[in-house]
Amino acid sequence: MAEFSKQYKDAIGFDWHDFDYEEDFNTLEPNQYIPRICEGFGTIAVAKSDNGEMLLAMPLEFDTESVEWIKLEDVIIKAKNI
């Protein structure tokens, strides 16, 4: 079953959400992450950087373990341009 974040719902105008990246982010210490898949954004985790910034993991290619850590604002821009 697909899951969607509150941030996706707010950015795209979706009807509902399953989880909130901000709530997950607030539980993290610097340099920690939580795996969370948002089907709408295509992201697979949320992290707190060493300077306290929220970053989301986006796979670089389908079926690989390589990810790019991107700011939420940039993920939203990507999602709106698809």
DARA-V250035 format. One line per field, one symbol per residue. phi: phi as a letter, one per 20 degrees, with the letter a starting at -180 (. if undefined). burial: I if it has 24 or more other ideal C-beta (glycine too) atoms within 12 Angstrom, else O. Layout:
# DARA-V250035
phi = ???
burial = ???
This chain:
# DARA-V250035
phi = .fccefffgffdnfebbdbcgfffgfeeegmdbcfbedffenecaccdffdnefcdecgfbfmceecdecfggfffggffee
burial = OOIIIIIIIOIIOOOOIOIIIOOIIOOIOOOOIIOIIIOIIIIIIIIIOOOOOIIIIIOOOOOOOOOOIIIIOOIIOOIOOO
